[in-house]
Amino acid sequence: MQFDDDANLDSSEVQDVRGSRVPGGGATIGGGVAGLIALLLGLFFGVGPDQLGLTDGGEEPAASSSSLAEVKRSCRTGKDANAREDCRILAVVNSVQDYWRQEFPRRQGRYASAQTVFFTGRVGTACGAASSAVGPFYCPGDRRVYLDLGFFEELRTKFGSTGGPFAQAYVVAHEYGHHVQNLMGTLSRAQDGRTGEGSNAVRVELQADCYAGVWAHHATRTPDEEGRPVIKKLTDDDIRDGLDAAAAVGDDRIQERFQGRVTPESWTHGSAKQRQDWFYQGFRTGDMAQCNTFR
């Protein structure tokens, strides 16, 4: 994945609270057993931590002036995105939102932008306090995507993904897929408490994968406000990295790796094959109308 060196990045779409502390001290989710339980239940790569009841409050994240200034100072152009991970994620956020801002009016809708919050360790959200153990997530209560950049290394080392820049882009685009669902009123279908292969929870996650693929289809042709795409080039290898990341976080792969058996009745995100198939469906067609996982 290559960014246009001369494209300007919009740092206002990212809030950086890395190094800050959650006001009041308190997430009840942590590493070790609690973190493993969260992983086995499939919370990560999903929507807010309140789904598992593993929260103790809804504090807003407190920005660290030093870290925020660092992003604004260091992440200015596509050239920076080609050189730094945090700038790369910012560039992907810009590209994903550029696409949805232009797609919604074509469907007689209006897209409302959402921030991505970079954090380390733990963070307070409108969905409650959460730790990095839950992985990336979207909180519909405050319409923000939450991301500890350390997850990308875990995606490779703990979950067996090949990694790579586009694997990271897939994660971000998936979370913004949840934001699209929230704006369209479909995200709430996942909150009926049911799990399993045909559950609404799985269908919501697979649709977010499909929406990530739709963005990828258009990424190199989606202009920013200045009329130039932020992303200059996507290769076949990039798409393979995205498909590999989608498979690595399939419920069956995670269950086999962490509990030694596969229990489809507890799935909340779908199998490795399902996640790959729906991402590729979006990428192949470039049409969000082809992402109806509820049929």
VENCORVEN-V104110 format. One record per helix or strand of 2 or more residues. SS is the DSSP state (H for helix, E for strand). FROM is the first residue (numbers start at 0). LEN is the number of residues. If there is no record, write none. Layout:
ss->SS from->FROM len->LEN
ss->SS from->FROM len->LEN
This chain:
ss->E from->1 len->2
ss->H from->10 len->3
ss->E from->13 len->3
ss->H from->22 len->3
ss->H from->31 len->9
ss->E from->45 len->2
ss->H from->48 len->4
ss->H from->64 len->10
ss->H from->77 len->4
ss->H from->84 len->22
ss->E from->114 len->4
ss->E from->121 len->4
ss->E from->127 len->4
ss->H from->131 len->3
ss->E from->136 len->3
ss->E from->143 len->4
ss->H from->150 len->7
ss->H from->164 len->20
ss->H from->186 len->6
ss->H from->199 len->22
ss->E from->230 len->3
ss->H from->235 len->13
ss->H from->250 len->9
ss->H from->263 len->3
ss->H from->271 len->14
ss->H from->287 len->3
